[in-house]
């Protein structure tokens, strides 16, 4: 059975690492960045015949699943129409020193993934891959059932989309811990207990429960 194509909008640390995992599991990938397809020749050459470079619009159009891995301040640059009806994996984090102040995140009336979901009203956004150091994506995976297997959090409003991403995580070597809807994604944002350290599923669930809003820290 042919695996769905995974597109990438952003090919930085996280995006390129998830692309390596996807290729290793037999998924075709289409990669884009803000500087143009020709700047991705090195990465595409490394990834091999299952990968190609494209514009962001073409990557979105030619993929069933799309990973958005760009600085949060640029989220409005993500193509809208081309992603209608598709699963969009959001890896973003909010860093005011890089992204500038975003009032609705500062007052915690929304979350990073909800911002992207509002920008992509017809897409199914799932939060994932935002709380692991990029280098560990290709070193920490283990087969299902392995002792002390690392877990990663997902959050989303569409159950079927989350099931697809959970399966993807399992193929990549990680257990998935469902934090609930997108509005619960704050539980794994920067400066929360689960952000960064290696955790099993059980440990990660405790971290999510222990998370506190910035105003309460």
N, C-alpha and C positions, 0 to 999 in steps of 0.2 A: 504494500500500500504506500502510495506516495505521501510523504510528509508535507505538511503545509509550509509555505515559504514564510520565513521570519524577516521582517524589514527592520532596519535600524535608522532612526533619526538621531544622529549624534554618534560619533565613533571614538569617543574619548576613552578614559580608563574603564568605566563600567560597560559601555556599549561594545567596545572591542573584545572585552573578556566574555561577555554573554554570547557574542558572535562566535568566539572560539568554542564555547560549550555547545552551541547549536550545531556547528559544523561537525564536531566530534560525535554528535548523536544523530547525524544524518539529515539534518534540516538544511535545505537550501537557504541562503541568506542574501539579502540585498542591503547594501550599506550606503548611507549618505551622511554628509556633514555640511557645515555652513560654507566651506571653502571650495566645494566642487568635486565631482567624481575623480578627476585626474589626480587629486592629492591623496587618494586612497589606494593608489597602485601597490604600494608596499604591503599594506594590510591584506588586500585582496590576493596578492601573490602568495602571502604566507598561508592564507586560509584555503587556497586551492580552487579547483574547478567548480565547487559548489557555491562559490561566492562571486558576486559582481557588485560594482559600484554604480550609483545612480544619483539623480537629484532627490531631494526629500519628497517631492511630489510623486516621482516615479517609484521610489521605494514604498511609499504609502499605497500607491495604486496597485503595485505588483505583489503585495504581501497579504497574507491572511491574518497574521499576528504582527504587531508593530511594537518595538521597544523604543520609547522616547527617553533619551539619555543626554539631555542638554542642560546648560545652566537654567535654573528656574526662571530667571528674568526674561528669557527668550521663549517662554511657552506659547505666546501668541503667534509665533512663527510656524507652529506645527500645522500642516495642511488639514483642513476641516472636511471638505467634501469627499476627498479620497479615502478618508478613514471612517466614513459613515457605515455603521453596522459591524465594524471590526473590533477585535480585542486589542486594546492599547495598554501596554505595560509601562507604568510610570515609575522611573527610578529616582526621581528628583528629591533634593533636599533644599531647604531654605537657609541660605547664608547671607544675612543682610550686608556684610562687607563686600560680597561679590554681586549680589542681586539688587542692592538698594533696598530701601524700606518698602515693604508691601503691607499697607495698613490692615487689611483683612487677615493677614497672617500674624501681624504684631498683636492685634486684639483677640486673636484666636477664634474668630467667628467662622473660619473655614480652615481647610487643610490644603497642602500642596496638591494632592491628587484631586481634590474637589475643584480646585482652580482649573486644572487641565480638563476635568470632566465638564465643567461649565463652558469651556472653550470648544469642546467636542461633544455637543449634546446628543448626537446620534451614535456615538461610539460607546464601547463598554470598557471603561478604564479600570485597571487592576493595579494596585500598588505592590511593588516587589523590588528586590535587589537594592534597596536604598540604605541598608544598615550593615553591609558587609564591605570590608576593604576590597577593592577591585582585585588585587593580586590573589586573594584567598578564594575567589570564585573558581579558579582552575586548579587549586591545590587541596581544597577542603572537602570536596565531594566524595561520598562513599556509596556503595551499593545499598539498596533498600534492606532494612533489617540489621545493618551493621551496628555494633555497639557504639554508643556515644556519637551517633550520626548528627551532624550539624543541621540545625533547623533555620529556616528563613520565614519571615512574616509575609502574608498577603492580606490585602484588604480590598473590598470592592462591593458594588451594589448589585451586580449580576451574578447569580449563582453558577450559571453555566460557564461564564467566562472565567470565574475563579477556579472551577474544576479543571479547565484547560491549563491554566497557569500552574495549578497544583501538580498536575501530571508532568508538566514541563520541568518543574523544580525536581521532582522525583527522578526523572531521566537524567538531570544534570548532577544528581548525587546528594540532594538535600531533602529533608522533611519539610513540610509546609505547615505553618501555624496560622490559622485563619483568625485575624483580629476583628472580623465583622465587616460592617459597611465602610465606605470610604471615610466617613466622618470620624471613624476610630483610628485612622492612620496616624494621628498625632502621637499615639502611644509608642511609636517607633521612630519618632523624629529625633534630631540631634539633641544631645543632653538628656536622653531618657536611658534607663538602665540597660535596655537591650540593644542600644545603638552602638555597634562596633564589636563587642566581644563575641567570641565563639560560644554558642549556646545549643544545648539539646532542645527538643520540643518542650519537654517538661520545664526546663529552666526558662525558656523564652516565654512560656505562658505566665510564669511568675513575674517576669520582667514587665510584661504588658499590664498585669494587674497592679504592679507597683508604680507604674508611670504616673507622673503628676504634670498638670499644666504648668507652663512657665510662670504664670502669675502665682502659683501655689508653691513654687520651689524655694 
